[in-house]
Amino acid sequence: MRWELDWLDKRAKITPMSLALVDAEQQTTRTYRELNIRCKKLADWLYEKGVRKGDRIALLSPNDISYFELLFACGKIGAIFVPINWRLSLQEIHYILSDCAPKLIGYHFSFKKTVNEKLFTDYETFQIEKEFLENRRIPAFKEEPLQEQDPLAIIYTGGTTGNPKGVVLSYQSILTNAINTIISWNLTDEDITLTYLPLFHTGGLNALSIPILLAGGKVVIANDFDPVKAITYLNHYQCTVVLFVPTMYHMIIETEEFKKNSFPSVKTFFSGGAPCPLEIYAAFKRKGLLFKEGYGLTEAGPNNFYIDPKIAQEKRGSVGKPMLFNEIKLVKADGTEAAVHEVGEILIQGKHSFAYYWENEQATREVKKDGWIYTGDLARKDDEGYFYIVGRKKDMIITGGENVYPLEVEHWIAAHPQIDEVAVLGLPDSKWGEIVTAFLVVKGTVEPSEQELIHYCLKKLGKYKIPKKFIFVAQLPKTHVGKIDKKALKRFALEKKANFL
């Protein structure tokens, strides 16, 4: 196989004894040599089971070393790795399995009860922890002729606008994202990351884990995020870079451990998955720690921007400038390119782009046009070329003919000393078309009055941007990666409309 397609084999020759993977909770490790040998043995076992180029191999597991072993094993024989979001309902998992039709399904022992469900009876399954690899010889299986554009993985999106879509990532797209990240973010073999984000998600797999493995660094895997344990692991394993979503950072900065720790090994804290509240920037600045956020999506990378963490505090909310090997432009509704400070949809182009949606030509055509990915996300660019995410195109509120971008309102309300979390969305209204509505979680038990909140908003926001309704809730619904689930929140609001509006 061409070395760039099986780069793990080459990496294992260069740094065979360096630690590649650590399971923080199970205390298991893999050197690069051990990882490569196990992947070869697993590829040979898959080949014996009749797996060939193009066959899908699914995995149902919490964060585990097996994610990487199965991914790289598939890559050695041209099979397609399909990690399954185990937090979905059985009905949703059934849809994904029906859609990708896997040849085999690997599962973690903790999912033994799940795979005994009726929906799995049509598939052949195997338990990934069984030591069927230990006594196998290092194989010399027949290599398939593989190309850069061949599929390596299918990662299913969350299905927030209908059924989940299978995003097909080629060898080229995964490798290009990793190379672009290493070069643009200055990663080296001395870098160590802690991966709490789920490995069935592109953020867990491709944002830092694969790039750091390509660079020869170390990936520490953990499950069931707990802010105190996360801080302990960061210090114990001397992590240098880490990616968490804003919800995780929100939990971390509230702990006494965060206040006590100086995190001497961490060069940069990254935030991704959703726009980051400015209060989190402030918390890290007070401790003199470098913090920045990025932007990406399963269909592109997911890494697309770079910003110097020293500049990130000056330009809070900016994701930076496009990385070395991708192109980004902002396009307005009329198809023309947005000028400086104008809002437009983010379009992305590069070899890190996804190939297509699995068995879904129509959805592919809607998103990929003339080589560009139409992301559905909105952003603006300042005079120096720094990009700022404004929000989702579908989340933009049109009230009385005026455009309101929820993120701007959320950032300001989140800075109120009594507010813990906030989500802003538009709800239908016969007079205004939509009304700006804020859902709030307070710190402690005292709720600020509506008049107090309106007065506070007037300090920063135009009148038409100020929520017409402030609704206090015990907590905000979250997706499987910790984002605020606005679709669920809107559904809840419409069901309760008589009580709210």
Secondary structure, 3 states (H helix, E strand, C coil): CCCCCCHHHHHHHHCCCCEEEEECCCCEEEEHHHHHHHHHHHHHHHHHCCCCCCCEEEEECCCCCHHHHHHHHHHHHCCEEEECCCCCCHHHHHHHHHHHCCCEEEECHHHHHHHCCHHHCCCEEEECCCCCCCCCCCCCCCCCCCCCCCEEEEEECCCCCCCCCEEEEEHHHHHHHHHHHHHHHCCCCCCEEEECCCCCCHHHHHHCHHHHHHHCCEEEECCCCCHHHHHHHHHHCCCCEEEECHHHHHHHHCCHHHHHCCCCCCCEEEECCCCCCHHHHHHHHHCCCCEEECCCECCECCCCEECCHHHHCCCCCEEEEECCCCEEEEECCCCCECCCCCCEEEEEECCCECCEECCCHHHHHHHEECCEEEEEEEEEECCCCCEEEEEEHHHCEEECCEEECHHHHHHHHHCCCCEEEEEEEEEEECCCEEEEEEEEEECCCCCCCHHHHHHHHHCCCCHHHCCCEEEECCCCCECCCCCECHHHHHHHHHHCHHHHC
